[in-house]
Amino acid sequence: MTTAALPRSRRRVGLALARRPVALAVAGFVLLFVVLILGVAIGTVAVAPGDTIAILAHRLLGLDVSRTWSAAEETIVMDLRLPRVLTAMVVGVGLAVSGTAFQGLLRNPLADPYVLGTASGAALGAAIAVLLPVRALVLEFGLLHALAFAGALGAVFLVYRLSRLGGSGQMTSLLLTGYAVGSLLAAGLAMAMYLSGAGLRQIFAYLLGGFESASWLRLGVALPLVLGAVLLIGLRARSLNGLLLGEEAAAHLGVDVKRERAILLGLASLATAASVAVSGLIGFVGLVAPHVVRLLVGPNARYVVPLAALLGASVMVGADLVARVLGEIPVGVVTAVVGAPFFLVLLRRARTGYEL
């Protein structure tokens, strides 16, 4: 290659790399649309994909299309399956973006949304709700959902306060504190399960995750919490990129390390807590989705956050569809069976020394 051709070759490579996030975003939207239609169309009572698209276009967009479907099919699509699929999408987005934030903050590609005890706190809250002789329902959210949400946020708040952020080795302290608090909460969960008696099945159902109880009202409550936190995390992509370089480098770039770290932790924890409150504990999506995207486009959070959101939504809808087809098995089982081997393959194929 001549000297004159070398810069041109580099420009072509740079242009190809710049176009990759755009191409992946287009592919992500196409994949999300496909799984959305399949998720709504496939079930015990199948609805033709064409009729599904026509129903959605008629009811959501107000388009005047020729009616080729029955009233029962419209009810199935709009009242049963669509809120379930959209709830799965929202939970997938929340967990994937939370995983992106935690992996960036902790500078560890193996971090997931539950790394600071969120899962243990939510599970303990749900178990306590099963034990309490109180039954209340507000906006279709029962005591189980409320205590799961509170437990998830409470666990993160406790970890944050006990880790005494601000001294040396802050992230190491945060991780170790999260492990200790998570273990303590897990012990409390085990005791609650031991005492639950007939409520043990309900606790297990929450631990394995699922969207059987999804509804428009529950989606309406969870949607602003998850998407609000996700959008704010996306707007702080510059701070997240700075923190990826280390705290000293981030400070030199003008990032208020202590404030931005606390805000990002809070937003990621809020998205995780709202997600697990409506779906239960579903693993691997928040770990695998950002990791896959980062391998494809690099560590830039401006690209990773939206692409991970698209991938997380598609994966969650696909997992829920598989769970339904197999007879309403827990979604968490599907994500674990598929996600664990897939992640092992990714780790095996990743280049030695890969870092965020």
C-alpha positions, 0 to 999 in steps of 0.5 A: 500500500502506498503512502497516499493510499494509507490515509484513504484506507484509514478514512474508509475504516473510520467511516465504516466504524461510524456507520456501524452504530447506525446500521445496528440501530436500524437492525435493532428497530427491525428486530424489535418490530418483528418480535413485537408482532410475533409476541402479540400474534402467537399464543394459545389462540393464534392471530394472523400476523397480518391481522395483528398489524391491521388491529394495531394500525387501526387501534393505535394509529387510527388508520382506516383498514378493512376489517378481517378479524373478529372482535375476540381477536381484537380483544386478545391483541389489545387487552391481553397480549399487547400490554404483556409484550410492551411490559416485557419491552419496558423491563428489557430496556430497564434491565439492559440500560441499568446493566450498562450503567453498572458495568460502566460505573464499576468498570467491570463487564461482568456487572449486572443490575443486581450487583448491589443487592437489588435482587435480594432486597426485592425478593425479601420485600416480596417474601415479607408481603406474602407473610403479612396478613394484609391484602391491598390493591392500588392501581392493580399493584398489590403489597408484593409489588410495593414491598419488592420495589421498596426492598430493591431501592432500600438495599441499594441505599443501604449499600451506598451508605455503608460503603462510605463512598468518597474515600480510596477504593470506592468501587471496591468498597461498593462491590464488597458492601453489595456482596455482604448486604446481598448475602444478609438479605438472602439469609432473610429471604431463606427464613421468610421462605421457610416460614411462608408455608402455602405462600412458598409457591408465590415467592418462587413465582416471583423469584423466577419472573414472568409477565402473566399478570401484566396489564395496561394499568401496571404498565402505565405505572412502571413506564414513566419510572423506567423510561424516565431513568433510562432517558436520564442515564442516556443524557449522562453518557458523557459522564459515564464515558468519563467514569470509564476512564477512571475517577482521576481522568474523569475529574480532569475532564470536568466530571463531578465524580462524586455527584455523577456517580451517585446520580447514575447509581440512583437512576440505574437502581430506580430502573431496576427496582421498577422493572423487578416490581412488575416482572419479578427477578429475570437474570442475564438480560442486563448482563448480556445485552450491554456486553454484546453491544459493547463488543460490537461498537466499543465502550462509548456510552452514547452508542451502548445505551440506546443499542443495549435498550433495543437489544434488551427489549427484543431479548425480553419479548423473545424470552416471554414468547418462548415461555408462553409457547412452552406452556407459561414456564417462568421467563427467568428460566428461559433467560437463564437457559439461553443466556448462560451458555450464550454468555459463556460463548461470548467470553470464550470468543472475546479477545484476551485482555478485553476491557471496557 
